[in-house]
Amino acid sequence: MNPFKRLFHSRDKPKDSLNRGRYSFLFGGTTSGKTVNERTAMQTTAVYACVRILAEAIAGLPLHVYRYRLDGGKERIAQHPLYYLLHNEPNPEMTSFVFRETLMSH
């Protein structure tokens, strides 16, 4: 048997992925037959790294609570109870940064 025969044999033609129907991309359908959802996507290192980078970047942004004024403008309110929860300490186990990072990544 020729050892190069396996390397240089003709392969099957690739499937035409464009003829799968108009809405085939919905519900995680792929040409490989593998289902892609949030859980399986987050198991991919590249997807997890991208989500983590975005979550950390957004969690690091300043967070303020505003109130609309009667003249149509808005003003920042630091005495609002929601401001303390979101800006300082949402719960005893998490900092504000970790809480917002978790919200973004889930």
N, C-alpha and C positions, 0 to 999 in steps of 0.2 A: 504494500500500500504506500502510496506517495505521501510523505509527511506534510507536504505543502498543499495537498488537495483540500484539507479542511480550512486552511487560511485563505485560499483564493477561489473558493467555490462561489457560484452566483447565489445571491440571497433573494429571499422573497421580496416582492415589491412592498413598499411601505403603504400603510392604510391611508386613505384620503380622509383626513380629520375634518375637512370642511363639509362633508356630506352627512353630518350627524344630526341634522335638524336645526331648526331656528333657535330653540331654547335649550339646547343640549348642555350649555354651560351652567345652567341653574342647578341647584341642589348638589353641587360638588361633583358633577359628572366629568370624567376625563377620558381621553382616548386610551389610557392604559387600563381602565376599568377600576382603578383604585378610587375610593371615595375620599374627597378632601373636605374636611370641616375644620372648625377651630382647634379641636384637640389634635388632630393629625398634623395640621399645619404648624402648630406650636412645637411639635416634636422635631421639626426640621430646624437645624442650627441657624441657618440664614434667616428664617422667618422670626425665630425667637430673638435673635440679636437685633433685628430691625425694630421689632415691637418694644424691646427693652430700651433701645436708644431713644425712640420717640417718647416713651413713657417717662423716662428720666428728664428729657428736655422739657416736656410740658409740665411735669411736676415741679421743675425749678423756676417756672415763670412766677412773677408776683401775682398774688391773689388778693382781691379786694371785694368788699360788699358795697354796693351803691344803692342810693335811694333817689327816685325821681322827685324833682321839685315841682311846685305848681307852675312855675314859669317855663317848664319844658326841659330844663337842664337836669343835671344829676350831680350828686355830691357823695363823696366817700364817707362811709360810716364805720368807725372803728369800735363803737360801743355796742354794736349789734351782737346778740348771742351766737348767731351763725358765724360771724367773723372769728370769734374765739375758737369755735370748733374747727373751722376750716384752716385758719391761719396758724394757730398755736398747737392745739392738741385734740384731735378728733376722738381719741380713746387712750386709755393708759398704756396700751401696748404699742402704739404707733405714733410716729411724729407726723407732722403735716405732710412732709415730703413723701414719706413711705406710703401714707394713706392715698395721696393723689397719684402716686406711681402705680399703686395697686388698682385704683379705679381705672386708670388708662389701659392697663395691661389685661384686664379681665373684661 
